[in-house]
Amino acid sequence: MTSSLQRRRFGGGDLNGVLGLVVDNLSLLAFMASALVGIFGMPADIVFGRMFPGTALGVLVGNLAYTWMAHRLAARTGRSDVTAMPLGIDAPTTIGMALLVLGPAFAGYRHAGLDEMAAGEATWRLGMASLVVMGALKFVLSFFGAWVQRSVPRAGLLGSIAGIALMLIGFLPLVEVMRVPVVGFAGLGIVLYGLVAKRRLPFGVPGVLGAFLVSVLLYYGLGPAGLLGSGYDAPDHWQWRVGVPWPNLGFVQGMAATVPYLPLILPFGLLMVVGGINVTESARAAGDDYATRDILLVEALATLVAGVCGGVAQTTPYIGQPAYKAMGARTGYTLVTGLVIGLGGVLGYLSNLVELLPVAVLAPILVFVSISITTQAFEATPLRYAGAVVFSFFPAIARMLAIKLGDPTIVDPARFATLYADASHGIPAMAVIVILGNGFVITSMVWASFVVAMIDGHVRKAAGIVALGAVLTAFGLIHSVEPIGTVYLPWTLDATSQALVWPFVAAYGALAAVLFMLSLGQSSMSARA
């Protein structure tokens, strides 16, 4: 058995896994750089030389720990097919940190009179402090993860991450694929051929590698000839941006600046704990039984290390573990990915790769991960709960729409504010979309859980879950009426905001009351029977 384990530490499936996991991280680093440098004008040296190294170090630490955990599980069970839990930069909170915290903070520092470099360094310290706060919160909450996992039905856990997968990991990258369709769609087709249809590529080339090679050849073959139009950007000259992520006290200096952002930062940390619970359940459903607390503790440790060493984007176990398992990845892919990303942050080649590889080349693998996770939510859940799983997707759809509509390059912020406040025909549609999407992971779990309870005939339990939803709504933990999703004490809000909060709270309250009355009728019928 030992020799079998040795032989399978790295193979074609692991190569697929490395490419997929590296692509995941590169695509998010590319987004962060594009947002901070391209939209907000932050100095590239700050982003590539200060933020990237520490962020990449967190990925290295987390993947090394998960590799060790997978080897330990394989040794304990005597299995050679154990797949390590993938870890990387978190997508929703990285988008949120870039667009809602770091970018606006940089703009505020510039407005206050700081020059670009001083404003960039102040923003960097704020990002470090934010990660330390989130890491500390995740560490405390990690000890309660198993209890949550026992209390929430599998349809709620898997349905919530399937919604994330379908909308944020699947649809948003699909939009980027089709922005340069000649390149992206060809790559996506090869991914589907090799990994969904499970057909063999010529010479046994792994599906992800084949898609990557074809997309790169098309991009750099057609682009310079002008055949991709504005979809082609000539790469800059390669330059080494060496940055060693030494621990430093920048996070202490930035801690005071986090106070205005705590209502946003703390939910980011909470969402990652919920996500860590979900991915552990996802891996368990795929056959790899990891301890929930251990998964969450590693996640917290990696985030703390990243924050102390200069990172600004938190790490999280990825929800695609079953997808990597389906690729044939085992334990080698997390080790190699950690080294590639970690060393890339130190030596600076990550920034060059971010500039060299367009999103249309990187995105197809994310679409496959989305398909795999969404499929698993139905395969690993009894068929009678399929309606609950589908119902749990809607908050993620709203969140996807809110991300796009809140992008200042798509909708002018002044226009967004006008649409959000226009109550001439009831609650504004823009406000409904944003409110439904805020806290979407927890909302999805609540929605799926109460539907599952009704399906099982536990109507009074369903009423209790809905009543809990009313409490969470009142304080903005779900359905926050603030566009950026902050939590609050409802009685401190202005009249306009309260006019949005209380109808949503009342909606949950009314449904809870109706379900409770139905449960009484159900009890009386049971007694007569």
DOLO-143419 format. One line per 8 residues: their letters; for each residue x, y, z of C-alpha. Coordinates in nm, 2 decimals. Each point is the difference from the previous one (the first is absolute). Layout:
BEGIN
a	X:Y:Z ~ ...
***
This chain:
BEGIN
mtsslqrr	0.00:0.00:0.00 ~ 0.28:0.24:0.08 ~ 0.16:-0.04:-0.34 ~ -0.34:0.06:-0.16 ~ -0.03:0.32:0.19 ~ 0.35:0.10:-0.10 ~ -0.08:-0.06:-0.37 ~ -0.31:0.21:0.00
rfgggdln	0.13:0.31:0.17 ~ 0.01:0.18:-0.33 ~ -0.15:-0.10:-0.33 ~ -0.20:0.13:-0.29 ~ -0.30:0.07:0.23 ~ 0.23:0.20:0.22 ~ 0.12:0.20:-0.30 ~ -0.36:0.08:-0.08
gvlglvvd	-0.05:0.10:0.36 ~ 0.31:0.23:0.01 ~ -0.12:0.18:-0.32 ~ -0.35:0.04:0.14 ~ 0.11:0.12:0.34 ~ 0.27:0.23:-0.13 ~ -0.25:0.14:-0.25 ~ -0.25:0.06:0.28
nlsllafm	0.25:0.20:0.19 ~ 0.15:0.18:-0.30 ~ -0.35:0.11:-0.11 ~ -0.07:0.16:0.34 ~ 0.33:0.17:0.02 ~ -0.06:0.13:-0.35 ~ -0.33:0.14:0.10 ~ 0.14:0.16:0.32
asalvgif	0.28:0.16:-0.20 ~ -0.24:0.12:-0.28 ~ -0.23:0.15:0.26 ~ 0.26:0.17:0.22 ~ 0.24:0.11:-0.28 ~ -0.24:0.04:-0.29 ~ -0.32:0.14:0.17 ~ 0.13:0.18:0.31
gmpadivf	0.35:0.09:-0.13 ~ 0.20:-0.15:0.28 ~ 0.38:-0.02:-0.07 ~ 0.08:-0.34:-0.15 ~ 0.32:-0.03:0.21 ~ -0.22:0.00:0.32 ~ -0.24:-0.26:-0.14 ~ 0.27:-0.23:-0.16
grmfpgta	0.28:0.05:0.25 ~ -0.18:0.04:0.33 ~ -0.35:-0.17:-0.03 ~ 0.08:-0.29:-0.22 ~ 0.29:-0.16:0.20 ~ -0.19:-0.02:0.33 ~ -0.32:-0.12:-0.17 ~ 0.19:-0.27:-0.18
lgvlvgnl	0.17:-0.11:0.32 ~ -0.34:-0.07:0.15 ~ -0.07:-0.23:-0.29 ~ 0.33:-0.18:0.05 ~ -0.05:-0.06:0.37 ~ -0.36:-0.12:-0.04 ~ 0.07:-0.24:-0.29 ~ 0.30:-0.15:0.19
aytwmahr	-0.22:-0.07:0.30 ~ -0.28:-0.15:-0.21 ~ 0.25:-0.22:-0.18 ~ 0.12:-0.13:0.33 ~ -0.36:-0.06:0.11 ~ -0.07:-0.20:-0.31 ~ 0.31:-0.22:0.05 ~ -0.11:-0.06:0.36
laartgrs	-0.35:-0.10:-0.12 ~ 0.14:-0.23:-0.27 ~ 0.22:-0.17:0.26 ~ -0.28:-0.04:0.25 ~ -0.25:-0.15:-0.25 ~ 0.25:-0.19:-0.22 ~ -0.14:0.17:-0.31 ~ 0.20:0.12:-0.30
dvtamplg	-0.28:0.21:-0.14 ~ -0.02:0.28:0.27 ~ -0.02:0.34:-0.16 ~ 0.14:0.30:0.20 ~ -0.22:0.29:0.08 ~ 0.09:0.28:-0.24 ~ 0.07:0.34:0.15 ~ 0.03:0.34:-0.16
idapttig	-0.10:0.36:-0.01 ~ -0.37:0.04:0.07 ~ -0.20:0.14:-0.29 ~ -0.30:0.19:0.15 ~ 0.20:0.17:0.27 ~ 0.29:0.08:-0.22 ~ -0.25:0.18:-0.24 ~ -0.15:0.17:0.30
mallvlgp	0.33:0.10:0.16 ~ 0.12:0.15:-0.33 ~ -0.32:0.19:-0.10 ~ -0.15:0.08:0.34 ~ 0.29:0.04:0.24 ~ 0.35:0.05:-0.15 ~ -0.10:0.19:-0.31 ~ -0.23:0.25:0.18
afagyrha	0.25:0.04:0.28 ~ 0.28:0.08:-0.25 ~ -0.23:0.26:-0.16 ~ -0.08:0.14:0.34 ~ 0.37:0.04:0.09 ~ 0.07:0.17:-0.33 ~ -0.29:0.23:0.06 ~ 0.14:0.09:0.35
gldemaag	0.32:0.12:-0.17 ~ 0.24:-0.30:0.01 ~ 0.21:-0.06:-0.31 ~ -0.04:-0.33:-0.19 ~ 0.28:-0.19:0.19 ~ -0.11:0.11:0.34 ~ -0.36:-0.08:-0.07 ~ 0.09:-0.33:-0.14
eatwrlgm	0.21:-0.09:0.31 ~ -0.29:0.11:0.23 ~ -0.24:-0.22:-0.20 ~ 0.25:-0.29:0.02 ~ 0.01:0.02:0.38 ~ -0.38:0.02:0.01 ~ -0.02:-0.32:-0.21 ~ 0.25:-0.18:0.23
aslvvmga	-0.20:0.10:0.31 ~ -0.32:-0.11:-0.16 ~ 0.15:-0.35:-0.06 ~ 0.12:-0.03:0.36 ~ -0.35:0.09:0.12 ~ -0.16:-0.26:-0.23 ~ 0.26:-0.26:0.10 ~ -0.06:0.05:0.37
lkfvlsff	-0.38:-0.02:-0.05 ~ 0.04:-0.32:-0.20 ~ 0.23:-0.15:0.27 ~ -0.26:0.05:0.27 ~ -0.29:-0.12:-0.21 ~ 0.18:-0.31:-0.13 ~ -0.07:-0.18:0.33 ~ -0.38:0.02:-0.07
gawvqrsv	0.02:-0.13:-0.36 ~ -0.09:-0.36:0.07 ~ -0.31:0.10:0.19 ~ -0.13:0.21:-0.30 ~ 0.08:-0.29:-0.23 ~ -0.21:-0.24:0.21 ~ -0.29:0.26:0.03 ~ -0.04:0.10:-0.37
pragllgs	-0.13:-0.26:-0.25 ~ 0.22:-0.10:-0.29 ~ -0.23:0.17:-0.25 ~ 0.07:0.33:0.18 ~ 0.37:-0.05:0.01 ~ 0.05:-0.13:-0.35 ~ -0.28:0.22:-0.15 ~ 0.16:0.32:0.13
iagialml	0.34:-0.08:-0.15 ~ -0.16:-0.12:-0.33 ~ -0.16:0.34:-0.03 ~ 0.34:0.16:0.05 ~ 0.15:-0.23:-0.25 ~ -0.27:0.05:-0.27 ~ -0.01:0.38:0.02 ~ 0.34:0.13:0.13
igflplve	0.24:-0.27:-0.10 ~ -0.19:-0.10:-0.32 ~ -0.20:0.27:-0.16 ~ 0.23:0.30:0.08 ~ 0.30:-0.18:-0.16 ~ -0.22:-0.11:-0.29 ~ -0.07:0.37:-0.07 ~ 0.38:0.05:-0.02
vmrvpvvg	0.04:-0.31:-0.22 ~ -0.25:0.15:-0.25 ~ 0.16:0.35:0.00 ~ 0.27:-0.16:-0.22 ~ -0.21:-0.29:-0.13 ~ 0.25:-0.14:-0.26 ~ 0.25:-0.06:0.28 ~ -0.22:-0.07:0.30
faglgivl	-0.27:-0.22:-0.16 ~ 0.26:-0.23:-0.17 ~ 0.17:-0.05:0.34 ~ -0.33:-0.06:0.17 ~ -0.10:-0.26:-0.26 ~ 0.32:-0.19:0.06 ~ -0.05:0.01:0.38 ~ -0.35:-0.14:-0.06
yglvakrr	0.13:-0.27:-0.24 ~ 0.27:-0.12:0.24 ~ -0.16:0.04:0.34 ~ -0.38:-0.01:-0.05 ~ -0.03:-0.23:-0.29 ~ 0.31:-0.19:0.13 ~ 0.15:-0.04:-0.35 ~ 0.38:-0.06:-0.05
lpfgvpgv	0.19:0.28:-0.16 ~ 0.28:-0.07:-0.25 ~ 0.32:-0.14:0.16 ~ -0.18:-0.02:0.33 ~ 0.03:0.37:0.07 ~ -0.20:0.09:0.31 ~ -0.32:0.20:-0.08 ~ 0.10:0.31:0.19
lgaflvsv	0.34:0.01:-0.15 ~ -0.14:-0.05:-0.35 ~ -0.25:0.28:0.04 ~ 0.27:0.23:0.14 ~ 0.24:-0.07:-0.29 ~ -0.27:0.05:-0.27 ~ -0.12:0.32:0.16 ~ 0.35:0.15:0.03
llyyglgp	0.08:-0.10:-0.36 ~ -0.32:0.16:-0.13 ~ 0.04:0.32:0.21 ~ 0.37:0.06:-0.09 ~ -0.05:-0.13:-0.36 ~ -0.30:0.20:-0.10 ~ 0.04:0.30:0.23 ~ 0.31:0.16:-0.15
agllgsgy	-0.15:-0.03:-0.35 ~ -0.29:0.21:0.11 ~ -0.25:-0.29:-0.03 ~ -0.13:0.03:0.36 ~ -0.07:0.37:-0.02 ~ 0.00:0.18:0.33 ~ 0.01:-0.34:0.18 ~ 0.37:-0.01:-0.03
dapdhwqw	0.24:0.19:0.22 ~ 0.37:-0.02:-0.08 ~ 0.19:-0.11:0.32 ~ 0.25:0.22:0.17 ~ 0.36:-0.09:0.03 ~ 0.08:-0.26:0.26 ~ 0.14:0.14:0.32 ~ 0.10:-0.16:0.33
rvgvpwpn	-0.19:0.15:0.29 ~ 0.17:-0.17:0.29 ~ -0.19:0.04:0.33 ~ 0.08:-0.20:0.31 ~ -0.31:-0.02:0.22 ~ 0.17:0.06:0.34 ~ -0.22:0.03:0.30 ~ -0.05:0.36:0.09
lgfvqgma	-0.21:0.23:0.22 ~ -0.18:0.17:-0.28 ~ -0.32:-0.16:0.11 ~ 0.03:0.16:0.34 ~ 0.03:0.34:-0.17 ~ -0.30:-0.07:-0.22 ~ -0.23:-0.14:0.28 ~ -0.16:0.34:0.08
atvpylpl	-0.09:0.05:-0.36 ~ -0.20:-0.33:0.00 ~ -0.27:0.14:0.24 ~ -0.22:0.15:-0.27 ~ 0.02:-0.32:-0.20 ~ -0.06:-0.25:0.28 ~ -0.37:-0.05:-0.09 ~ 0.13:-0.12:-0.34
ilpfgllm	0.32:-0.17:0.11 ~ -0.16:-0.22:0.27 ~ -0.27:-0.15:-0.22 ~ 0.28:-0.08:-0.25 ~ 0.17:-0.21:0.27 ~ -0.33:-0.16:0.10 ~ -0.08:-0.09:-0.36 ~ 0.33:-0.18:-0.03
vvgginvt	-0.08:-0.21:0.31 ~ -0.33:-0.10:-0.15 ~ 0.17:-0.07:-0.33 ~ 0.26:-0.21:0.18 ~ -0.27:-0.21:0.16 ~ -0.17:-0.04:-0.34 ~ 0.32:-0.11:-0.18 ~ 0.07:-0.26:0.27
esaraagd	-0.35:-0.14:-0.05 ~ 0.06:0.01:-0.37 ~ 0.33:-0.20:0.03 ~ -0.17:-0.24:0.24 ~ -0.27:-0.06:-0.26 ~ 0.27:-0.07:-0.25 ~ 0.16:-0.26:0.23 ~ 0.27:0.19:0.19
dyatrdil	-0.09:0.04:0.37 ~ 0.19:0.30:0.13 ~ -0.05:0.14:0.35 ~ -0.20:0.33:-0.03 ~ 0.19:0.16:0.28 ~ 0.34:-0.08:-0.15 ~ -0.10:0.14:-0.34 ~ -0.12:0.32:0.16
lvealatl	0.31:0.04:0.22 ~ 0.23:-0.03:-0.30 ~ -0.21:0.26:-0.18 ~ 0.03:0.24:0.30 ~ 0.37:-0.06:0.03 ~ 0.07:0.06:-0.37 ~ -0.20:0.33:0.01 ~ 0.18:0.12:0.31
vagvcggv	0.34:-0.08:-0.15 ~ -0.09:0.18:-0.32 ~ -0.12:0.31:0.19 ~ 0.30:0.02:0.23 ~ 0.23:-0.04:-0.31 ~ -0.16:0.27:-0.22 ~ -0.29:-0.18:-0.17 ~ -0.34:0.16:-0.06
aqttpyig	-0.21:-0.28:-0.13 ~ -0.11:-0.29:0.22 ~ 0.05:-0.36:-0.07 ~ -0.27:-0.27:0.01 ~ -0.05:-0.37:-0.08 ~ -0.15:-0.01:-0.35 ~ -0.33:-0.15:-0.06 ~ 0.13:-0.20:-0.30
qpaykamg	0.15:-0.30:0.19 ~ -0.23:-0.25:-0.17 ~ 0.09:0.16:-0.34 ~ 0.37:-0.05:0.07 ~ -0.07:-0.35:0.11 ~ -0.19:-0.06:-0.33 ~ 0.31:0.13:-0.19 ~ 0.21:-0.28:0.17
artgytlv	0.19:0.24:0.23 ~ 0.12:-0.14:0.33 ~ 0.25:0.17:0.23 ~ 0.28:0.12:-0.23 ~ -0.21:0.28:-0.15 ~ -0.04:0.20:0.32 ~ 0.37:-0.03:0.08 ~ 0.11:0.12:-0.35
tglviglg	-0.27:0.27:-0.01 ~ 0.11:0.14:0.34 ~ 0.36:0.02:-0.12 ~ -0.08:0.15:-0.34 ~ -0.22:0.27:0.16 ~ 0.22:0.06:0.30 ~ 0.32:0.03:-0.18 ~ -0.17:0.20:-0.27
gvlgylsn	-0.09:0.26:0.25 ~ 0.35:0.02:0.13 ~ 0.18:0.00:-0.34 ~ -0.26:0.21:-0.17 ~ -0.09:-0.22:-0.29 ~ -0.36:-0.01:0.11 ~ -0.04:0.37:-0.10 ~ 0.15:-0.08:-0.34
lvellpva	-0.23:-0.30:-0.05 ~ -0.30:0.22:0.10 ~ 0.10:0.25:-0.27 ~ 0.08:-0.27:-0.26 ~ -0.30:-0.23:0.03 ~ -0.34:0.16:-0.08 ~ -0.31:-0.11:0.20 ~ -0.14:-0.17:-0.31
vlapilvf	0.28:-0.25:0.01 ~ -0.03:-0.06:0.38 ~ -0.38:0.00:0.04 ~ -0.11:-0.33:-0.17 ~ 0.13:-0.22:0.28 ~ -0.21:0.21:0.25 ~ -0.31:-0.08:-0.21 ~ 0.08:-0.37:0.03
vsisittq	0.04:0.02:0.37 ~ -0.34:0.17:0.01 ~ -0.16:-0.28:-0.19 ~ 0.15:-0.27:0.22 ~ -0.10:0.16:0.33 ~ -0.36:0.07:-0.12 ~ -0.03:-0.35:-0.12 ~ 0.12:-0.14:0.33
afeatplr	-0.26:0.20:0.19 ~ -0.27:-0.21:-0.17 ~ 0.19:-0.33:-0.01 ~ 0.09:0.00:0.37 ~ -0.35:0.12:0.12 ~ -0.31:-0.23:-0.01 ~ -0.22:0.08:-0.30 ~ -0.29:0.11:0.22
yagavvfs	0.21:0.30:0.11 ~ 0.08:0.12:-0.35 ~ -0.25:0.28:0.03 ~ 0.17:0.13:0.31 ~ 0.33:0.00:-0.17 ~ -0.14:0.19:-0.30 ~ -0.17:0.25:0.23 ~ 0.33:0.07:0.17
ffpaiarm	0.15:0.12:-0.32 ~ -0.20:0.32:-0.03 ~ 0.19:0.21:0.26 ~ 0.32:-0.08:-0.19 ~ -0.16:0.12:-0.32 ~ -0.09:0.32:0.17 ~ 0.35:0.04:0.13 ~ 0.15:-0.05:-0.35
laiklgdp	-0.24:0.27:-0.14 ~ 0.09:0.23:0.28 ~ 0.38:-0.04:-0.06 ~ -0.05:0.08:-0.37 ~ -0.24:0.29:0.06 ~ 0.22:0.14:0.27 ~ 0.31:0.01:-0.22 ~ 0.06:0.37:-0.08
tivdparf	0.13:-0.09:-0.34 ~ -0.35:-0.14:-0.09 ~ -0.24:0.22:0.20 ~ 0.09:0.35:0.10 ~ 0.00:0.03:0.38 ~ -0.23:0.30:-0.01 ~ -0.25:-0.19:-0.22 ~ 0.03:-0.30:0.23
atlyadas	-0.08:0.21:0.30 ~ -0.31:0.15:-0.18 ~ -0.13:-0.34:-0.10 ~ 0.06:-0.13:0.36 ~ -0.20:0.28:0.15 ~ -0.29:0.02:-0.25 ~ -0.30:-0.12:0.21 ~ -0.27:0.14:-0.23
hgipamav	-0.13:-0.34:-0.08 ~ 0.06:-0.20:0.32 ~ 0.35:-0.12:0.11 ~ 0.24:0.08:-0.29 ~ 0.10:-0.30:-0.21 ~ 0.37:0.10:0.04 ~ -0.04:0.00:0.38 ~ -0.18:-0.34:-0.01
ivilgngf	0.29:-0.15:-0.21 ~ 0.27:0.13:0.24 ~ -0.19:-0.09:0.31 ~ -0.07:-0.35:-0.11 ~ 0.37:-0.05:-0.09 ~ 0.14:0.14:0.32 ~ 0.09:-0.28:0.24 ~ -0.09:-0.25:-0.28
vitsmvwa	0.19:-0.30:0.14 ~ -0.18:0.01:0.33 ~ -0.33:0.08:-0.18 ~ 0.04:-0.30:-0.22 ~ 0.05:-0.22:0.30 ~ -0.31:0.14:0.17 ~ -0.21:-0.04:-0.31 ~ 0.10:-0.35:-0.08
sfvvamid	-0.02:-0.11:0.37 ~ -0.36:0.11:0.05 ~ -0.11:-0.16:-0.33 ~ 0.17:-0.33:0.10 ~ -0.18:0.02:0.34 ~ -0.33:0.04:-0.18 ~ 0.08:-0.29:-0.24 ~ 0.07:-0.22:0.31
ghvrkaag	-0.32:0.10:0.16 ~ 0.16:0.20:0.28 ~ -0.21:0.31:-0.06 ~ 0.05:0.15:0.34 ~ 0.38:-0.03:-0.04 ~ -0.04:0.18:-0.34 ~ -0.18:0.28:0.18 ~ 0.28:0.03:0.25
ivalgavl	0.26:0.02:-0.28 ~ -0.20:0.27:-0.17 ~ -0.03:0.19:0.33 ~ 0.38:-0.01:0.03 ~ 0.01:0.15:-0.35 ~ -0.20:0.29:0.13 ~ 0.25:0.06:0.28 ~ 0.30:-0.02:-0.24
tafglihs	-0.18:0.24:-0.24 ~ -0.07:0.26:0.27 ~ 0.37:0.04:0.07 ~ 0.12:-0.02:-0.36 ~ 0.18:-0.34:0.03 ~ -0.22:-0.10:-0.30 ~ -0.18:0.25:-0.22 ~ 0.20:0.30:0.11
vepigtvy	-0.16:0.31:-0.14 ~ 0.34:0.17:-0.02 ~ 0.13:-0.03:-0.36 ~ 0.34:-0.13:0.13 ~ -0.17:-0.26:0.22 ~ 0.10:0.14:0.35 ~ -0.18:-0.12:0.32 ~ -0.17:0.25:0.23
lpwtldat	-0.23:0.06:0.29 ~ -0.33:0.06:-0.18 ~ -0.12:0.27:0.23 ~ 0.30:0.21:-0.08 ~ -0.08:0.01:-0.38 ~ -0.15:0.30:-0.16 ~ -0.37:0.00:-0.10 ~ 0.07:-0.09:-0.36
sqalvwpf	0.21:-0.31:0.09 ~ -0.25:-0.11:0.27 ~ -0.27:0.01:-0.27 ~ 0.20:-0.27:-0.18 ~ 0.09:-0.21:0.31 ~ -0.33:-0.05:0.16 ~ -0.20:-0.13:-0.30 ~ 0.26:-0.28:-0.04
vaaygala	0.00:-0.08:0.37 ~ -0.38:0.00:-0.01 ~ 0.00:-0.23:-0.30 ~ 0.20:-0.26:0.19 ~ -0.22:0.06:0.31 ~ -0.32:-0.05:-0.20 ~ 0.13:-0.32:-0.16 ~ 0.11:-0.14:0.34
avlfmlsl	-0.35:0.07:0.14 ~ -0.17:-0.17:-0.29 ~ 0.22:-0.31:0.03 ~ -0.06:-0.01:0.37 ~ -0.37:0.00:-0.05 ~ 0.03:-0.27:-0.27 ~ 0.20:-0.21:0.25 ~ -0.28:0.03:0.25
gqssmsar	-0.25:-0.13:-0.26 ~ 0.24:-0.28:-0.08 ~ 0.02:-0.09:0.36 ~ -0.37:-0.01:0.04 ~ -0.05:-0.22:-0.31 ~ 0.27:-0.24:0.14 ~ -0.18:-0.01:0.33 ~ -0.33:-0.09:-0.17
a	0.17:-0.26:-0.21
***
